[in-house]
Amino acid sequence: MKVALVHEWLTAWAGSEQVLASLAELFPDAPVFAMVADENLVRAHLNGRHVYTSFLQRLPKATKLYQWYLPLMPLAVEQFDLREFDVVISSSHACAKGVLTRPDAVHICYCHTPIRYAWDMYHDYLHTSGRLQRALARPIMHYLRLWDALAAQRVDFFVANSHAVAARIRKHYRRPAHVVHPPVDTEFYTPSGSAEDFYLVAGRLVPYKRVDLAVSAFTRLGKPLVVIGDGPERRRLEKVAGPNVHFLGHQPREVLRDHYRRCKALVFPGEEDFGIVPVEVQACGRPVIAYGRGGALDTVQDGVTGVLFREQTVEALIEAVERAERIPWDSGRITSWAARFSNAEFRRRMHKLVHDLVSMGQRCATGEN
């Protein structure tokens, strides 16, 4: 059977791209389709595999300004000619699910989330936008929601990266979804040494990550906090941070791993679809203090591998930190828990699920029970 892989855009290497790389390992002969692709990134992470791109690739600065071309993406993804493929697996958090396939082909969508800025984060997006952006976004997002709901009906089977995302798929698309957690590099992120006297925040410094909660809480507590990552929020956060909060900016993953291994705990105050960073930290044997919504409910065992707090407030986070300091953490148990999110486990589960879903889809196409 001929398999094709479809991804949104290959302009940076993050969690969704790691999923694509693992799927490419599972299906080494499958061509990859993406609306926009950075050739250097493809060579570095996909072993030089050829990626078929859309007409967006030929537009000015496509790999840098791809988000400005969002209104064109429904049109772009529908231009991929996938008639020769029996199985199409899309890796989608925006428009990749909208590809057109043969009536008898099986389309499996690994959904990282329904389009968040069009659905559940729509009003947050408007609130943080300027007047002109809001005026343009309202009709564009209305059109995108209509197209996205239609595109979701082209998918034969949904696979979600967390139970929170499965719930969103059920809410927005009225479709069920299997859950397979995305792969984490547990072979690179491993325990070493012992904890030191500092807490850690790691990730992009953007509003929805709620790093402001961590900065305010630790400024009040006076406990050492290290912030690794960069983004538009950095300057504002540095202004309100106390002398006990240290910003290191973007760091290579070797430095990141070193801090994972030495921190008392990771502080994770935002709501994520899945959230790979908490699993990476747990793979290094350290606990996580996380906001108890979204993917953290799948990845953090309250009181065993970390602490969950239920309100996104400074007071709730401070209480969670104080609770974490009273728990005698078992590093080995935390690492063992993280192993279930390994790349090998992802490939094993996806291989079986794809096989089962393709068989089911073929039976449905031929009218068998």
N, C-alpha and C positions, 0 to 999 in steps of 0.2 A: 504494500500500500504506500502511496506517495503522501508525505507529510509536509506541510508548510508551517513556518512559525511567523507570526505577525506581532510587531511591537510598535509602540507609539513613535518614539524618537530616541536616537542614540546620541545624546549630546553630553552626558555625564554618566558616571558609574555609581549607581546606588542600589537600593534593594530590588527594585523591579528589574534592573539590568542583570543582577545576579540570578534572578529567576530565569531570565532568558538564557543566560549562559548555561545553567543547569539543564534546561530543556534542550539546548543545542547539544549538550553531552549525551542526553538520552536519545536524540534523533540526529546522529552525525551527518546524515545525508539530506536533511531538511534545509531548504533555502530559507533565508531570513528576509522578511519584508519590513521596512520601517519608513515612515513618511519623511524623516530627515535623519542623516547619520554622519557622524564625525569619523572620517576614515582612520585617523590615528587611534581613536578609541576602539574601533573595530579590530584593527591589527593587534592592539595590546591585549584585548580581553576575549576576542572571539577567534583567535588563531588565524586571523586574516580571512575568515569566511566571507564570501561575497554577500553584500546586503543590497537588495533591490529597493530603491528609494522612489518617492513620488515626485510629481512636478514641483513640489515645494522646495526640493533640494536645489533647484535652479534659481530660486528667488534670492534677492540680496541678503547676504549674511544669514542664511537660513539656519545654520547651527547655533547662531547667537540669538537671533530674534524669533525663533520658532514659535514662542508663545503668542507673539503678535499675529501669527498666521492661523490662530485657532479657528476663526470663522471659516477658513478654507479647508480645514482638516476633514470634515465629513465628506466633502467632495473628493479630497485627495485619497482617502482610504478606500473609497468605492471604485477607484480606477485600477486597483491591483487586479490583475487577471489571474484568478486562482482556479480556473476550470479544470486544469490537469490534476488537481490534488484531491485525494480521497479523504484526507483528514487535515483540518486546519486548527491550529492551536494559537489563539491570540492571547497576548499578555497585555492587559488593558487597564488603564486608570483614566482614560479619556475616550478616544475614538477608535482604537484598534478593533474593538468588538464589531464595528460596523461593516467589515469586509463582506463582499458578496461571494457566495460559494455555490457550487452545483447543488441541485435539489437533493441528490443522493449522498452528498458529502456530509461528514460529521464535523461540526464546528464546536470545539471546546474552548471556552473563555476562562483563562485564569485571571480573575478580577481582583486587582489590588484595592479598588474601591470604585463605586460609581463616581462620576465627575463631581468632586467635592465642591468646587466653586460654582457649580450649576445647581446642586441639590442642597445638601445639609449645611454647607458653609456659604451659601449664596448671600445671606444678609450680613455675615461677618465680612465678606469680600467687599460688599458695597460700603459698609461702614468705614473701612480703612482706605477707600478709594477717593480720589479727587472728584470735583464736580463733573468735569468732562468725561472721566473714566466711568462714572456712574451713569451718565446719560447714554454712553455707548454700550455699556455692559447690559443694561436692562433688556433691550430688544435682542441683543446677541445671545444672552443666556436663555431667554425665552425660546428662541429658535433652537438652541442647542439642547434644551430639555426635551422638546418635541422630537427632535431627531434621535436623541439618545434613547428615549423610551422605545422608539420604533426599532432602532438598531439592536436593542437588547432582545427583541423577538426573533432576530436572525440566528441567535445562539441556540444550539441544541442543548448544551449542558454548561452550567456555571460551576466554577471552582473558586472559592473565596480563600483569601489568605488568613482570615481570622473569623471567629464567630460574630464579631461586631460588624464586619463587612458583609457576612452572609445575611445579617439582619437588615442592612441597608439595601442589599439586592432584593430581598423580599419586600421591603417597603416601597422602593422606587420602581422596581421592574415587575413586581408580583411573581417572582420566580424563585424556586428553591435553589440552594447551592451546597455542594460538598465543601468541606473545609480541609485544606492541606496547607500547613504553615510553610512559609518560604524558607529557603536554605540560609544557614548561618555558617560562617567559616570557623567551626569549632576546632579545626586542626591548627589554625593559626592562633586563635584566642584560647590560651591555655593558662592554668594557674602557675604562679612562680612567686616565691617570697611571701611576705606577710603584710597585713594592712598597716598603713601609717595614718597619721592624724590629719587627714583632710578628706573632704567630700568632693564629688565630681559631677559636673554637668558637661555633656558632650552632644554636639549637634549644631545645626544651622541656627543662627540667632535671628529668628523671624517671629512675629507676634504670636502665632498659634502654638508655638512650642512652650510658651509661658515661662521662659527663663526668668522673667521679672519676678515671679513668685519665689524662685530659689534665691535670687540675689537679695530680695527684701527679707526673706526669712533668715538667711545666714548673716546678713548685716545686723539684724536684730539679735541673733544668737551669739554673734561674735566668734563663730567657729570657722575654721579655714575652708574655703570653697575654691576650687579650681574650675574655670570655665574654658573648655576647648571648643573652638568653632568660631565662625565669623558670619557676618550678615548685617543687614540694615539696622538691626536693633542694638548693635554693639555700643555705639557712641552713647546712646541714651542710657543703657545699662551701666556703663562705666561711670556716668555722672552720679547715679544714685547708689552705687556700691560702696560699702565700707572698705577700710584698708585690709580686711581679712579676705576679700574676694579678689582673685587673681585671674586676669584674662590672658590666655596664651595664643589666641587666634587659631587659624587652621594649622593642624599638625599632621605629619605623616602617620600612617597607621601603626608603625613601630612605636612611636611616642605615645600614641593613643593606647596601645596595648599595655605599655609600661604603667600608665596611669590607671588603667582598669585594674591591673594586678595589685597596685599599692593603695588604692582609695579605700576609705572605710565603707563607702557605699556610693552608688550612682543615684543622683537625684533626677527624676524624670517627671516633671510637673505637667506636661502637655498630654493631649489625647491623640494617639496615633492609630492608623489603620491596623498596623501590626507592631512596628517598633523593633528594629533589629538591634539597636544599641543595648537595650536591657539584656538581651540574650547573650550578646558578646561579653558583657560584663559578668554575667552569671557563669559563662563558660570559663572565665578567669577566676571563678570561685568567690566572687564578691556579691553581696546582696544589692537589691534595688529598692529605692523608695519612690513609688510611682503613684500617679493619679489613677484611681481605680475605675477607669472607663476605657473603652476601645480595646486595642490589642493587648494591653497590660493584663487584662483579665485572663488571657490565654497563656501569657508568658511568665507571670509572677505569682508564686504561691504565697499568699499572705501568711506571715509568721514562719515560713519555712525557707523560702529563697528571697524574701523581701518583705516590705510593708506597703500596703495599699491605703491611700487616704481618699476619702469620699467627696470632699469639696475642694474646689480650686481656690483656696484662700491661704493667706500667709499663716494664719492660726492653725489650720488643719495640717499644713506641711510641717510646722514647728512641732506639733504634737506627734506626727509620724516620725520625725527625726529622734525625738526623745524616746519614743517607743522602740525604735531600731537599736538605740544604744543600750537598751536593757536586755536584748535578745542575744544569747550565745550562739553565733552563727556557725554552722557546720559547712566549711568550704567544700568538702568532698561531696556532700549531698547536693549543694548548689550546682556544682559542676556536672554531676550525674543528671540532674534535671535538664540542664542546657543541652545535653547530648541528644535529646529527642528532636532537636531542631537542626540537626546536622545536614550537610549537603547530601550525604549518603542516604539519610532517612527520607529527605525530600524526593530524591530520585526513585527510591524504592516505592514510596507511596504513589507518586505520580505515574510511574510505569504501570503499576497495577490498576490504578483508577482509569488511566487512558485506555488500557486494554479492555476493561470492563465496559466503559462508556461507548467505545467504538463498537463493541459487540452488540450492545443494547441498541445503538443507533442503527446498525445494519439490520437487526431484527425488525425494528420499527419500519424501516424503509421498505422491507419486503413483505410487511404485513404479518410477520410471525409474532406469536405471543412471547 
